[in-house]
């Protein structure tokens, strides 16, 4: 029997992408190439923005630079209850990914959840 090895699992969601040449941010919920279940956090932010009168945060594509893209991703983290975000640079664009809690599993099969709570 193979010995169990420790491992971790984390939920990730595509938040949006910043076009390198265009200087445009596109929310993941608007990108037809991203499955709805993979863009949940951006959809949560869009719904929140519309409900609270922040229509500019619900625009599918907005002008942005890297700093603004990070701010938009941070909004999604806060509103959707994620634990943070990371960037994945590609040739034509940089994807911003929101991160959920990390589940750690030890060699003996015990699990623990590492989550960061962001409070006001």
Phi, psi and omega in degrees: 000134178291140177285137178293140177247147178296148178207169178225158180221141179215141176275130179237148177223139174284127181266312181181182180218144178252120179285127183296315183276329187270337185065032181242138175261130175241124176293144181298326181298337181270342184278111183296343180277357181247127180298143181306321181290344178266356181238022185304316184295323178290326177293320177300316179295317179301313179298317179297315181299315179295320182289335184250014174078023177252063187301332180295334177280349180259002176291134184295325180224132179224155175291134182201154168249186184298321180294316179295322178299320178295322177295317179297318177296322179295322174301315180298319178302311184296310185288321183276351180077025177285174181257354179163187176215161175222166180242145175235102183284133175239189180290307186266341183206165174245122178271141176249126187242127174273150186240138175263189179298154178259127174260122180257134177241125181276174181300329181272006176093355178290144179241153172216151182250127176259110182230146177252126177260129179257120181245160181287000000 
